[in-house]
Amino acid sequence: MNYQKILVILVGYLFGLIQTGYFYAKIMHVDLRSKGSGNTGTTNTLRVMGKKAGAIVFLGDFLKALIPCLLMRFVFAKHLPEGDTDAMIYTFYIGLGVILGHNFPFFLKFKGGKGIACTGAVAIALDGWIALLGFMAFALLVFLTGYVSFSSLYSVSQTFILMIIHNYCWSYGLTSHGKIELVVLCVITTILAFYQHRKNIARLMNGTENKFNTRKHKAPKQTEASEEIKDTTEE
């Protein structure tokens, strides 16, 4: 890896430090780190603060990954070594940096979100059609199972497996080295998603994972104590 790619990752990390959930909750006088799962991502925000807050946080996390990825792919990559052919790879590197910054923000003791909104944005910047299939799979599985964590991990896996297949069967026009890097980056990003969901995976296996309510009915009120110990399923 050359120093340009390391620099691109670092720039992405800085974008990832824009912790939408943490900052929005602070403005609303809520500390997400002491509520629900303690996670600063979309789903914990949704569960703790409601639909409006969840939508705002999702949009913020999505855009903070999408914007730098699109700028890299269509504006800056062409000025980097082999960027004319491997713009997709540089886009993936800056996207990986955003995910790392979102998941492991240094100023929050490296405890941020789980990176699914950011990962979805990166996937769109890389291959919009494959990303769309991933979003469709996610929505369908959430509706059928209620498990956001399972749906997220399946859609991430599907998205990057399809990218790897496309990479070798139809080609993205990458250099030979770029093709290898794409596979490595797909694997790393998928592993990150599974690592961030390791507790959810354990709960899925023992049948104690929380479901996301897809039916419209009034949920019973929770006591503050129960809310404190409740661990959510997604970012």
Order of alpha helices (4+ residues) and beta strands (2+ residues): alpha-alpha-alpha-alpha-alpha-alpha-alpha-alpha-alpha-alpha-alpha
